[in-house]
Structure formats: C-alpha cells, structure tokens
Amino acid sequence: QVQLVESGGGLVQPGGSLRLSCEASGNIFFRASTMGWYRQAPGKQRELVARITGSGNTIYTDSVKGRFTISRDNAKNTVYLQINSLKPEDTAVYYCSKDLPGVQYWGQGTQVTVSS
C-alpha cells in the first residue's frame, strides 16, 4: 500500500499563491515514480493538472501553464505544486497521485478556494 498525504490548501484571493505538498509513504520507490496533481471542481470530472516523472520531466494542462509549477524532493518523498496567479476557476479539491509504475494511488485531497 501507498499513502499520500496532501497539505497546503486554503482560501486565497484572486491573484494569490499557494504551495501544495504531498508526502508519500509505504510501499513506494518514490524516486522512480511518476507523480501527479489532479483537481476536481464541483460538478466536474477530475482532471490532470501536472505530472512529474522520476527524472524530473514535467507536463501541465494548458490552463495552468506559466502559473503552476510541479517539483519533487526525492529525499523527502514529497511532491509539490506551486500555484501562482490564482483564478476563481482554479477552485477545486486538489489530489496527489502516484501514477506510475503499477497501481495508481490517491491522496485524500486538499481544498483550494479562490475568492475575494
């Protein structure tokens, strides 16, 4: 089993920033794992926001390019999502995921609310 624990969400004004963290533990070879951040807004499907491979290659969904940055610290088994220039449409529950290899695991999610 793999455990993923997110933190760092909250209420922020438009234009603000947050840094989400996800610490992995359990049966995971973290440095070789592709990790992802997803989000799910009310009434919408969960969508991939960003993904980072074990070697540090990254991809982003178009709506967050230039505003979000995914990174990882393999010594801490932690993946981060720096989110800047937040917009109301970024409001969602953000989930960390271990995507590859093997079975996908999910964290419990952390709420990000962007509102004035």
C-alpha positions as CSV (number, residue, x, y, z in Angstrom):
1,Q,0.0,0.0,0.0
2,V,1.0,3.6,-0.6
3,Q,-0.1,6.5,1.5
4,L,-0.2,10.0,0.1
5,V,-1.0,13.0,2.3
6,E,-1.6,16.4,0.9
7,S,-1.4,19.7,2.6
8,G,-1.3,23.4,1.9
9,G,-4.7,24.2,0.6
10,G,-6.8,27.0,1.8
11,L,-8.8,30.2,0.9
12,V,-6.9,32.7,-1.2
13,Q,-7.8,35.9,-3.1
14,P,-7.6,36.0,-6.8
15,G,-4.0,36.6,-7.9
16,G,-2.7,34.9,-4.8
17,S,-0.4,31.9,-4.4
18,L,-0.3,28.6,-2.6
19,R,2.1,25.8,-2.3
20,L,0.7,22.3,-2.0
21,S,2.7,19.4,-0.7
22,C,2.2,15.7,-0.9
23,E,4.2,13.3,1.2
24,A,4.4,9.7,0.1
25,S,5.0,6.7,2.4
26,G,4.5,3.0,2.4
27,N,5.4,0.5,-0.4
28,I,6.7,3.1,-2.9
29,F,10.0,3.5,-4.7
30,F,9.5,7.3,-4.8
31,R,12.4,8.4,-6.9
32,A,11.3,6.1,-9.7
33,S,7.6,7.0,-9.5
34,T,5.7,9.4,-11.8
35,M,3.7,11.7,-9.5
36,G,0.7,13.8,-10.5
37,W,-1.5,16.6,-9.2
38,Y,-5.2,16.4,-10.2
39,R,-8.1,18.6,-9.4
40,Q,-11.9,18.2,-9.2
41,A,-14.2,21.2,-9.2
42,P,-17.8,20.9,-8.1
43,G,-19.9,19.2,-10.8
44,K,-16.9,18.4,-13.0
45,Q,-14.7,15.5,-13.7
46,R,-11.3,15.1,-12.1
47,E,-8.6,16.4,-14.4
48,L,-4.8,16.1,-14.6
49,V,-3.1,19.4,-13.7
50,A,0.5,18.5,-13.7
51,R,2.8,15.4,-13.7
52,I,6.4,14.8,-13.0
53,T,8.5,11.8,-13.8
54,G,11.2,10.3,-11.6
55,S,13.8,12.0,-13.8
56,G,12.1,15.4,-13.4
57,N,10.3,15.7,-16.7
58,T,7.0,17.7,-16.4
59,I,3.8,18.2,-18.2
60,Y,1.0,20.7,-17.5
61,T,-2.6,21.1,-18.6
62,D,-2.9,24.2,-20.9
63,S,-5.0,26.2,-18.4
64,V,-2.2,26.2,-15.8
65,K,0.9,26.6,-17.9
66,G,3.0,29.5,-16.7
67,R,1.2,29.7,-13.4
68,F,1.7,26.3,-11.8
69,T,5.0,24.5,-11.1
70,I,5.3,20.9,-10.1
71,S,8.5,19.8,-8.4
72,R,9.8,17.0,-6.2
73,D,12.2,16.3,-3.4
74,N,13.1,12.7,-3.5
75,A,15.0,12.8,-0.2
76,K,11.7,13.8,1.5
77,N,9.4,11.6,-0.7
78,T,7.5,14.7,-1.4
79,V,6.0,16.3,-4.5
80,Y,5.0,20.0,-4.6
81,L,2.6,22.1,-6.6
82,Q,3.4,25.9,-6.6
83,I,0.3,27.7,-7.7
84,N,0.5,31.4,-8.6
85,S,-1.8,34.0,-10.1
86,L,-4.8,32.0,-8.8
87,K,-8.1,32.5,-10.5
88,P,-11.6,31.7,-9.2
89,E,-11.8,28.9,-11.8
90,D,-8.9,27.2,-10.0
91,T,-11.2,26.5,-7.1
92,A,-11.3,22.7,-6.6
93,V,-10.2,19.8,-4.5
94,Y,-6.6,19.1,-5.4
95,Y,-5.4,15.5,-5.3
96,C,-1.9,14.0,-5.3
97,S,-1.5,10.7,-7.2
98,K,1.2,8.1,-7.7
99,D,0.6,7.5,-11.4
100,L,3.4,5.1,-12.5
101,P,4.5,2.5,-12.3
102,G,1.8,0.0,-11.4
103,V,-1.3,0.8,-9.5
104,Q,-2.5,4.4,-9.2
105,Y,-2.9,5.7,-5.7
106,W,-4.6,8.8,-4.5
107,G,-4.4,11.1,-1.5
108,Q,-7.4,12.4,0.3
109,G,-7.3,15.8,-1.4
110,T,-6.9,19.4,-0.2
111,Q,-9.4,22.1,-0.9
112,V,-8.3,25.3,-2.7
113,T,-10.8,28.1,-2.8
114,V,-10.1,31.3,-4.8
115,S,-12.4,34.0,-3.8
116,S,-12.4,37.7,-2.9
